[in-house]
Amino acid sequence: MKKLFILSILSIATLTVRAQQRPVHSLYMFDPLLINPAYAGTQVQLSATAIYRNQWVNFPGAPKTFTASAHSGFRKARVGVGFLASNDQIGIHRENTFYFMYSYRIPFSKYNKNSYVSFGLQGGFNNLKSDFSILNPKDQNDPFASLVERNMTWNFGSGIFLKHKSFYAGLSVPYILNNQVINAEVFSSTAQQYRYYYLNTGFTKKIAPDVKLMPSALVRIQESSPLSLDLNLMTVLYDAVGFGLSYRLGDSLVGLFEIQINENFHAGYAYDFTMSDISRFSNGSHEIMINYRIKIPSLHRGLECPSYY
């Protein structure tokens, strides 16, 4: 309970000085909708993904995040539609989000369907609930001790995604509005949800008949916060099994594993070896993913769905 109280106080202090942090994922390269709405529909077929992340294991009140997304291509894969929903828990805070996504793809030429630029938009809401009754304050007469505070905000964002053969790059601002985090009618606070900017890139290189390398990088930039950088390297065998490492600047070293179960199902797992000072209290972070893809004849007839890799 002491650690939960400390974590909650720190989170509130962070909101007051800086901003509310968006959930961090280690398997985002397998569900880019997490960072860029322009990715919607790029797999042509219907693709649905669920990811669960248990961050900082054994640390009471540490973040636990569940996300679910789905998207598909329409109108001969020129249009993409999808959604992203999540439930994020940290300390006394519970946040539910839902965003709808739309993208439009422009091929570089009618003869090369694997090279294109996609523009995306998203819009939706964040619903934050803070239950202060979970805490055990020394002053039981604190007027906020039993308070349950709720705040709902609307937001929108945009992105661009470029694909050329085995190379890709994306730039996005998923949440443009700097909404107020705490309900002004309850607390006197100027805390805001500052913008995130995501820049990611990568490519696939075949180094042997049944071996591929997939290096990639992600830069996260949030206003009023330090820059965050991920460097990733995956090795894929027989287009069925992949494993690799990811380094998150100043934070963690991540082990990655993925497997193509069959034509429809794909699963992934990541373990974050925490390298920051919080490693004294935590045994790292777990993240697991399941992806399901299916080609719908009435929507995707005659269209080629790209390989997972």
N, C-alpha and C positions, 0 to 999 in steps of 0.2 A: 504494500500500500504506500510505503514511503517513496519507492521509485515511481509509482504511478502519479503521486502528488507532485514530485519533482518534474517529471516529464510534462505534466499538464501545465504547471507554472511556466516552464520553459517555452512551451508551445504558445501560451498566451503572450509571454514577453516577446517572442519572435513576431507574433502578429502585430504587436504594438509598434515595434521598431521597423520591421521589414515588411514581410508579406506572408500569406499562406502559401505553403509549398504544394505543388502538384505531386501526385504519386510518381515515384521513380520505378521503372521496370527494367529488368535485364534481358527480357525476351522480346523487346519491341521490334527487333529485326524480323520476327516471324508474324507480327501483327502491326504493321506500320500505321494503321488507323489510329493507334494510340498517340501518334505525334503529328499526323498529316492527313487532313481530309481529302487531299487530291489523290490519295491511294485508292479511294473507293472505286470498285469496279475494275481495277487493273488486272485482276485474276480471271476476268470474264465470267467464270462460273460462280455459283453461290458459294460463299466461303463464310463459315461461322467459327468464332474462336472464343474460348473461355480461358482466363488466366487468373490464378490465385497466387498472391504473394504474402508470405509471412516474414516480415522484416524484423531483424534484431531479436532472434529467438531467445527466450528466457528473460527478456526485459519486459516487465509488466507494463501494459498500456502502449506497447510499441505498435507501429503501423501494421495493419492487415488490410489488404486490398483485393477485391474481386472485380474483374472486368469481363464484360461480355460484348462481343461485336459481331456484326454480320454485314456483308456487302455483296453486290452482284453487278454485272454489266448488263446494260440494256441498249436497244437501238443499234444492233451490230457492234456492241462494245464501245460505242462512242460516248455513252452516258453511263455513269456509275452512281448507285444509290446505296446508302448504308446507314448504320447507327452504331453508337458506342454508349454503353451504360456501365456505371461503376458504383461500388460501395466501398468507401474508404473509412477506416476506423483508426483513430490515434488518441490515446488517453480518453478524455471525456467527450471527444468530438466524433460525430458520425456524419459523413457527407454522402449523399446520393446524387448522382449526375445522370443526365440523359442528353445526348446530342444526335441530331439528324445530319447526315452528310450527303452532299451532291457534288459530282465532278463531271467535267467534260474533257474528252480526249481529242487532241489534234495530231494525227499521224504526220510524220515528216514527209512521207510519200505514200501513194496508194499501193505501191509494190512492196513496201517494207512495213509490216504491221508491228514489228518488234521495236521500232524506234518512234517515239511520240513524246509529246508534252501534255500533261494533264493539269487542269486548274480545278481547285476544289473550294467549297464553302461548307461551313457547318454552323449550326445554331442549336441552342438548347438551354438547360438550366442546371444550377447547382443548389442543392437543398442541404444546408448545414444545421445540425442539431448539437447543442452543447449541454450536457447533463452534469451540472455542478454537484448534484446530490451524491454522485459516486465518490467524491472526495471526502476526506475525514479531517476537516480543519480543526485547529486547536480552539478557535473561538466558535462554539456551537451557535452563538447568537448572530453570526455573520448573516446579513440579509440575503446574500447570494448563495448560501450553503445549499439551499433546496431548489435553486433556480434551474429551469429547463429552458434554454434560449434557442430560438429557431430563426434562421435567416435564409430566404430564398432569393437568388439572383439569376438574371438572364444574361447570356453572353453569346458571342458569335466569333468566328475566326475564318481564316483562309489559308491556302497553301498552294504550292506548285510542285509537280513531280516530273522529272525528266528521265526517260528511259531510252538508251541507245545500245542495242545489242545486249552485251553482258554488263554494261555500266549503268548506274543509276545515281540520281542526286535529288534531294528534296529540300525545300525551304518552306517553313510554315510559321504562322502566328495563330495557334488554335484558339486563344482567348484574348481578344483585343481590348475589351472593356476592363478598366481598373475598378471593379466593383468594391464596395465597402464590405469587409468581412463580418464585422459585428453589427448587430442591429442597433442603430443610434438611439432608439427609444429605450434601450435597456442599459447599454454601457456608453460612456463617453470615450469614443475611440476613433482614431483616424486611420486604422489599419485598412489596407487595400490589397486586392488580388492583383499584383503586378504582372505585366505581360511576360510571357515566355516566347522566345524565338528558338526554333529548332532548325539546325542545318545538318543534314546527314548525307553520306555518300558511300559508295562501295561498288564492287564489281566481282564477277566470278571468273576464275582462271582455271582452265583444265590443264593439269600438269602430268597426267597419265591417263590411259584409257578409262579407268574407273575411279579416278581421284580428282577432286576439284578443291580449290582454295577460294574462300569467300572473305576477303578482308573488308572491313567497313569502319566507319567512324561516325560519331554523333556529337555535335556541340550543342549544349543547352545554355542559353543566355537569358537570364531573368533580370529585369531592371532592379537595381539596388541590391543585387546579390552577386557572389563570385561566379565566374565562368565554370561550367562543368563540361568535361570531355570524356567520352568513351572511345576506346580503341579496341576493336574486335577482330578476331581471326578464327574462322571456322574451316575445318577440313571435312569434306563430304566423300564418303565411300559408296560406290555403286548406286548413287542417287537414292540411297536408302537410309544410311546412318551418318550422322554428323557429330563432331565433337570439337571443342575449341576453348579459347580463353578470351576474357574481356577485362580490360583495365579501366577502372573509373578513377580519374585523377583525384588523388588525395583521399580516396574513400575506400575502395575495395578492389579485390581481384576476384573475378567471377569465372567459375567453371561452367561450361555449356555442353548440353547433350541433347540430341534430337534423333527421332526415328520415324521413318515412313512405315506405318503399320500395314496399310494396304492402299488401294487406289483412293479411298475416301478419307482415311484417318491419318493424322500426323500428331505426334506428341513431342513435347520438349520439357527440359528441366534445367534449372540454373541454381547454383549455390554461390552466394556472395561470401567471400572470406573478408570480413571487415578489417580494415587497416587503420581506421581513424581511432581516436581516443575511446570511442564507445565500445571498442572490442573488449575492454576490461569488464563490461557488463553483459555482453551478448555473445552468442555462439554463431553469429552470422545470419544469413537470410536465405530462405527457400522460396523458389518460384516454380510453378508447374503450369503447363499449357496443354490444351487439347484443341485440335483444329479439325473441322469437318468440311469437305468440299464435295459438291455434286453438280453435274451438268444437267440443267433442266431442258429437255428437248424443245419445248415450246418457246423458250427464250434464247437458247444458245445453239440452235440448229445451224450447222455449217461453220461455226466459229471455233477456232483453235484455242484451247486453254493453255497458257504457258506452264512450263515445268515449275514445280515447287522451288527448284534450285536455279 
